[in-house]
């Protein structure tokens, strides 16, 4: 059995005020899996993703990832910083000291993966919410991230765009051998993932078949 792409063991996190967010939280995601993380507001979902991305530091426990990690925020306007689509995807490659030709190839490959190559010169402000999220995902692909962390990426989208985005990520995970952990509170999105985790009071209270969890959460 291969090592997990994401391993979280007995992780705890408190805010400086002392308020506990995560307490003895554990989960694993296998390479190539598309998993979803559910839970009520305040259950610790977003905090857990930020710990995985290195945006926060845990106080206890162990976190390991098997490859480079890309993070997609709930609001893409918080991470798209350049004026055009192509420039924004290229921006994340600056630290790699690539040639202009290498950057161009990476950008075109990443935009093709999310079906936005024809939008390469399009201003960011002219995109829809769903297109902006796909640009953010393209940025992670261009950096050759193997693990995608998506924090309620459909929260600001209309219903049709929500399902379009989740299908796109499902397709990317399966076609490119990526691993993804997607935070959501929309039960309809569970139809597209391999496994799901339910987070309650800062720990995983249930996990497994997405349809079983969906049925459980639909009960009055």
N, C-alpha and C positions, 0 to 999 in steps of 0.2 A: 504494500500500500504506500502511495507517494505521500510525502510530507504535505501538510496543509499550506495553502497559499496565504491564509490568514489564521493566526492562532492567538487567541485572547484567553489568558488563564488567571482567574482570581483577581481581576483588576478592580481597583477602587479609586474613586476620585471625589474630592471635596473642594468646594469653592473656598476662597480665603476666609469667607465669613463663617466657615465651619459647616455649611449646608452640604449634606451628602447627596451626590448625584448618581454615582455608581458604587455598588457594594458587592464584592465577590462575584464579579461578572465574568462568565466564561463562554466562549463559542469558538468553533472552527469552521472555515470555509475551504473546500477542496479546490485544487487548480481546475479552472474551466467551469466552475459553478457560478450561477447567477442566483444570489440569495437576497431575500428581503428582510428588513428589520422593522417590526411593527411595535406600536406602543402608544399609550396616551401622551399628551403633552406633559413634559416634565419627567418622563420615564428614563431619560438619559440617552436617547437614540443619537441625537446630534453630537452630544458630548463624546460618545463612544467613537463616532466617525472622526471627530477632530483629534482624539487620542491616536487613532490608527494613522492619521495623516501627519502626526507630529506637530500639530498646531497647539496641543495642550500636553502637559506632562502628567502621567499617572502618579499616584502616591503609593500604590502597591500593586503587585502582580506582574505579569509578563505579557508583552505584546511582540509578536514576530510576524513579518510579512516576507514572502519569498521573492519579491521583485519590486521594481519601481512602482510607486503609488501615484495615481492622479485623483484629484479631489474636484468634484463638481458641486458648486454651491446651489442653494435653493433659488437664489436670485442671481442670474448670470451677470447682471450689471455690476455685481460686486467683484467680478474677476476678469471681465473683458476690458482691457485698458487701452487698446490701440484703435485708430479710427476706422480701419477696414478689416474685413474678415481674414484675408491672407496675412496681413501685418500682425494681427493678434495671435494667430497660430504660430507665426515665426518668432514672436517675442519670447516665448518660453524656451527657445533653442539658443538664445544668446550665450548662456553660460557654457554651452558645449563647444564653442570655438569652431564651428563648422564652416566650410566654404559656402559661398553664395549658391553654388550649384547644389550642394548637399542640402542646404536649407530649403531651396525651391522644391527639391524632390520630396523631402519630408512633408512639407506643407501640402503639396498636391496629393500625395498619398493619403494623408490624414483627412483632407477635405473630401476626397473621393470616397473614403470609408463611410462618411456620414452623409453622402449625397449632396454635398455643397460646393463641389469644385467650380461650378458655373457662377458661384457667388463670391469668388476669391477677391474681387475688387469692390464688392458691395460695402457701403458704409455700415458699420455696426448699428447705427441708429435706425436704419431702414429695414432691419430684420424683425421677424415676429419673435415672440418669446420662445417658441419651440426651436426656431432656427438658432437663436442665441445659445440655447443649451447645447445644441449639436456642435456649435463652434467651440464651446468650452470642452466638450468631449474630444473634438478633433485636436485641441491643444494637448490633451493628455496622450492621445495616440501618437502625435508627432514626436513627443518626448520618449516614445517607446515604453510607456507605462504598461505594466502587465496586470495591475490591479486598479479597478475603478471604484471609487467611493462616491456615492451620489446621495446628497442630502435633500430629500424631498424635491427632486428636480422638476416634478410636474405641478408643484403647489401653485404657481402663478399662471398656469396654462388653462386654456379652455378644454372641455372634455375630449374633443376629437384630437387635439394636439397632445393631450396626456397619453392616450393610447398609442399614438404614432411614435412618441418618444420611447415608451417602454418597449415597443416592438423593435425599434431601431437598436436599442441597447441589447436586447435579447439576441438579435441577429449578429451584432458585433462580437458579443461574448462567444457565441458558438462558431462563427466563421474565422475569428482571429485568435481563438484560444485564450481569451482574456478571462479574468475572474472579476466578479462585481458584487458589491454589497450596497444595496439600495434601500434607503430609509423612506418609508411611506406610511400613510394612514388610510390610503384608498384600497379597499378590499378587492376591487376589480383588477388591480395591478398584480395581485397574487396569481392570476391565471397565466402569467408569463415567466415565473421564476421556478427554479428547481427545488428550493427549500426555503423555509421561512423561520424566523425567530421572533418570539414575543417577549418584549422587554417590559417588566413591571417592577417599579420601585428600585430601579438600578441594577437589576439582575435578569438573566434569561429564565423565564418561568415555564416556557414551552417551546418546542421546536420540532420541525419535521415537515410532513406533507403540507404544502400550501393550501390545498383544498380542505383538508381537515381543520387547519387553523381558521380558514375563512368561514367554514360552517360554524365553528365554535364561537367566533366573534360575532356572528350574525344572530346568535341566540339571544332572546330578550333577557 
